[in-house]
């Protein structure tokens, strides 16, 4: 099952599109004409999370400290947050805490403070965002790894094409997604069209602790009122860090 959209318990209010896909794509060359029949729109329910009953620890913060998560000074990126949403920086761990800043969905320069706290069903880490310290849900941050041009893989069976850049990008994201466990496919940069069309999806959840997902950046050539694949670039979204070569560790 693949999910298009990414508003977690800590994202701001927005309307997202969710697509459930039961089968994997067998051929990248198949033309996608429309996703309209495979999408349902639901209202995001992420800004008014119910108050938690978590007891504050000895520090006065909700949850319990845990020796887990990014080390102090690590640089993190926002991942898996929809293009029309934000990641909330909160005054304390928990989706019911005061929002102090709103972080854009493709921000890449958060600095980890080196503190992690565990709440029921979630982990929260302290970060610095442009001089303001606060807490974010660990689910929505990761390390950016190496970027690879994977066009040659995507075009092995011919040039994929679709009616829109949104569809073409989703086709490329779907091709790398996992069915078990199910990945989330999140539109993180909306389509633009010039000499080339362009769109970016995050594919989150590949069943690998080291590789949280992939950021799929797709370029399409507008031809005869459709878009044919030009280039695909995939950036690794790492969960524990990267080595000097940019590979997830």
Legacy VTK file of the C-alpha trace (Angstrom):
# vtk DataFile Version 3.0
C-alpha trace
ASCII
DATASET POLYDATA
POINTS 249 float
0.000 0.000 0.000
1.468 3.327 -1.067
0.308 6.666 0.309
0.480 9.989 -1.535
0.606 12.868 0.936
2.457 13.382 4.188
0.765 15.176 7.033
1.864 13.506 10.229
0.733 14.227 13.758
3.036 17.231 13.752
2.332 18.864 10.370
0.294 22.022 9.884
-3.220 22.016 8.477
-3.628 21.316 4.781
-5.620 19.253 2.323
-3.684 16.271 1.101
-4.199 13.644 -1.579
-3.951 10.009 -0.631
-3.436 7.252 -3.158
-3.661 3.612 -2.200
-1.843 1.254 -4.561
-2.216 -2.483 -4.027
0.195 -3.692 -6.682
3.667 -2.793 -7.830
4.432 -1.281 -11.224
5.568 -3.962 -13.603
6.829 -1.684 -16.391
8.101 1.834 -16.236
7.230 2.248 -19.910
3.481 2.108 -19.229
1.820 5.458 -19.957
-0.077 6.927 -17.019
-2.986 9.037 -18.188
-4.546 10.188 -14.954
-4.432 9.575 -11.236
-7.919 10.966 -10.720
-9.501 7.545 -10.297
-6.989 6.433 -7.682
-7.015 9.385 -5.346
-9.172 10.459 -2.442
-8.970 13.828 -0.784
-9.235 14.116 2.964
-8.885 17.016 5.325
-5.656 17.008 7.297
-6.186 16.528 11.016
-2.761 17.479 12.139
-2.960 20.870 13.808
-5.290 20.079 16.673
-3.810 16.887 18.044
-5.456 15.771 21.298
-3.584 16.472 24.478
-1.322 13.663 25.556
-1.382 12.113 29.009
2.395 11.681 29.047
3.905 12.496 32.438
6.719 15.026 32.412
10.123 13.654 33.321
12.543 15.073 35.840
13.513 17.820 33.378
9.918 19.032 33.210
9.604 17.910 29.592
7.051 15.344 28.406
8.254 11.827 27.780
11.427 10.071 28.821
15.000 10.792 27.674
16.455 8.082 25.470
19.943 7.416 24.173
18.887 7.354 20.546
18.754 9.691 17.577
20.990 12.290 15.927
24.117 13.464 17.710
24.651 17.092 18.699
25.810 19.131 15.715
24.452 16.775 13.034
22.827 18.491 10.034
19.335 17.223 9.225
16.796 17.770 6.464
12.996 17.814 6.607
11.629 14.722 4.844
8.186 13.373 4.025
6.309 16.684 4.507
3.944 17.725 1.720
4.712 20.741 -0.491
1.754 22.718 0.891
2.482 21.891 4.521
5.165 22.657 7.137
7.010 20.844 9.899
6.127 22.390 13.249
8.938 23.315 15.625
7.438 23.002 19.084
8.439 24.346 22.483
8.490 20.830 23.981
8.116 17.244 22.761
4.578 16.354 21.713
2.019 17.268 19.067
-0.006 19.239 21.638
2.833 21.607 22.532
3.124 25.266 21.509
4.382 25.883 17.963
7.326 28.288 17.928
8.277 28.119 14.224
7.080 26.565 10.963
9.790 24.827 8.921
9.454 24.533 5.101
9.045 21.007 3.683
12.422 20.941 1.878
14.567 22.710 4.495
17.993 21.048 4.692
19.916 22.804 7.471
18.440 21.836 10.842
21.088 21.320 13.537
20.551 18.537 16.050
20.994 19.539 19.692
21.639 15.953 20.794
18.514 15.292 22.878
15.813 12.708 22.147
12.687 11.964 24.158
10.277 9.088 23.749
6.531 9.588 23.945
3.872 6.922 23.378
4.088 6.130 19.660
6.711 8.717 18.719
10.231 10.053 19.232
11.031 13.763 19.430
14.401 15.462 18.996
15.668 18.904 19.906
16.934 20.942 16.941
18.082 24.440 16.112
16.218 26.139 13.258
17.827 29.428 12.213
18.748 30.286 15.805
15.546 29.041 17.438
15.652 25.808 19.436
12.660 23.517 19.718
11.417 19.974 19.191
10.335 18.093 16.067
8.966 14.636 15.452
11.877 12.401 14.450
9.699 10.832 11.759
9.989 13.981 9.651
13.757 14.533 9.646
16.710 12.618 8.249
20.152 12.887 6.709
20.529 13.671 3.002
22.751 11.079 1.361
24.239 10.826 -2.100
22.306 11.774 -5.232
22.432 9.442 -8.226
21.160 9.779 -11.789
18.958 6.704 -12.266
17.561 7.593 -15.684
19.224 4.558 -17.276
17.318 2.259 -14.914
13.991 4.008 -15.459
14.299 3.778 -19.242
15.444 0.152 -19.575
12.079 -0.841 -21.038
11.468 2.369 -22.992
10.694 5.997 -22.224
7.921 6.356 -19.631
5.360 9.049 -20.405
2.254 10.531 -18.806
-0.282 13.275 -19.406
1.048 15.502 -16.600
4.286 15.991 -14.683
2.395 15.072 -11.524
1.559 11.690 -13.049
5.027 11.142 -14.504
6.676 11.921 -11.179
4.316 9.614 -9.321
5.065 6.828 -11.803
8.798 7.171 -11.070
8.221 7.321 -7.299
5.931 4.304 -7.402
8.624 2.320 -9.209
11.010 2.552 -6.211
8.392 2.289 -3.453
7.979 -0.736 -1.217
4.729 -2.683 -0.928
5.714 -4.587 2.228
6.221 -2.530 4.280
4.053 0.032 2.487
5.820 3.250 1.521
4.422 6.758 1.744
4.721 8.702 -1.512
4.703 12.405 -0.706
4.655 15.307 -3.162
7.276 17.633 -1.641
7.812 20.048 -4.562
4.830 20.782 -6.800
5.209 20.459 -10.587
6.589 23.313 -12.653
6.804 23.512 -16.441
9.268 25.436 -18.605
11.552 24.004 -21.240
11.289 20.889 -19.057
8.688 19.827 -16.533
9.927 19.176 -13.016
8.505 17.602 -9.844
9.826 16.021 -6.622
8.424 13.220 -4.475
9.691 11.689 -1.228
9.244 7.931 -0.929
9.354 7.150 2.801
9.534 3.674 4.309
11.605 1.077 2.485
12.009 -1.452 5.289
15.617 -0.409 5.968
16.718 1.353 9.161
19.665 2.944 7.376
17.753 4.150 4.315
14.574 5.883 5.428
13.559 6.571 1.850
14.398 8.283 -1.428
13.822 11.781 -2.760
12.861 11.333 -6.415
13.475 14.398 -8.600
11.925 13.960 -12.039
12.345 15.978 -15.242
10.030 15.498 -18.227
10.100 16.621 -21.829
6.782 18.196 -22.954
5.823 16.460 -26.204
2.389 16.505 -27.865
0.454 17.596 -24.776
2.142 14.944 -22.637
5.427 14.501 -20.778
8.099 11.962 -21.651
10.778 11.176 -19.097
13.984 13.152 -19.498
15.916 12.577 -16.239
15.452 10.948 -12.834
17.662 11.799 -9.845
17.337 9.936 -6.545
18.719 11.235 -3.233
19.046 8.812 -0.335
17.198 9.839 2.837
19.229 8.301 5.633
18.110 7.433 9.137
21.371 7.168 11.076
23.837 9.302 9.138
26.062 9.203 6.060
29.634 8.132 5.464
32.212 10.331 3.649
31.015 9.006 0.289
27.409 9.992 1.030
26.121 6.454 1.575
23.687 5.783 4.424
25.252 4.096 7.478
LINES 1 250
249 0 1 2 3 4 5 6 7 8 9 10 11 12 13 14 15 16 17 18 19 20 21 22 23 24 25 26 27 28 29 30 31 32 33 34 35 36 37 38 39 40 41 42 43 44 45 46 47 48 49 50 51 52 53 54 55 56 57 58 59 60 61 62 63 64 65 66 67 68 69 70 71 72 73 74 75 76 77 78 79 80 81 82 83 84 85 86 87 88 89 90 91 92 93 94 95 96 97 98 99 100 101 102 103 104 105 106 107 108 109 110 111 112 113 114 115 116 117 118 119 120 121 122 123 124 125 126 127 128 129 130 131 132 133 134 135 136 137 138 139 140 141 142 143 144 145 146 147 148 149 150 151 152 153 154 155 156 157 158 159 160 161 162 163 164 165 166 167 168 169 170 171 172 173 174 175 176 177 178 179 180 181 182 183 184 185 186 187 188 189 190 191 192 193 194 195 196 197 198 199 200 201 202 203 204 205 206 207 208 209 210 211 212 213 214 215 216 217 218 219 220 221 222 223 224 225 226 227 228 229 230 231 232 233 234 235 236 237 238 239 240 241 242 243 244 245 246 247 248
